[in-house]
């Protein structure tokens, strides 16, 4: 018997997928899982270390498998890494699922993450690189999303409620 997550969260790094995901899971009375956490646990090192040691293509292959496995095993709220939607197979696997794209603008990203060096794709010119990443990814996020929830200026609790309302899901 295959299972599927009740909600999948996508969006850029630092948007709050983990925080909102945990709140959503709590409100819905289901479990929470994050594919980035799965990768770190399985690989025994941080995502930044994987990027540095093996490069982005190797990381994306690891990520693709982690997402595939989580989509088949987890029936709660699932958060995907910011770049997971770059894979066409992953996007196809999300078809028919409740996918919430958590969005934010660059100033909010700067405020939340400080666009720090722990983000391997943003190491050189963080604002410029973040804008370029979003220019490349925004249409992919929007293309798979059941609902788009702007997080700018909202608390995690407010974002959670907007997501529940958008998906017409009720608290457990």
Beta strands, then each sheet from edge to edge (+ up, - down):
strand 1: 7-11
strand 2: 32-34
strand 3: 77-79
strand 4: 99-103
strand 5: 147-150
sheet 1: 2+ 3+ 1+ 4+ 5+
end
